[in-house]
């Protein structure tokens, strides 16, 4: 897949689209995890 992408020159566009989406998933998971952790702490406190 990477070899085919580099042959037709769409690899930069592919990585530009994929990397921010991966970071967005990690950031969203971190925010959701922080919110759920805060709500659990509030409930137990």
Secondary structure by P-SEA (a helix, b strand, c coil): caaaaaaacaaaaaaaacaaaaaaaaaaaaaaaaaaaaaaaaaac
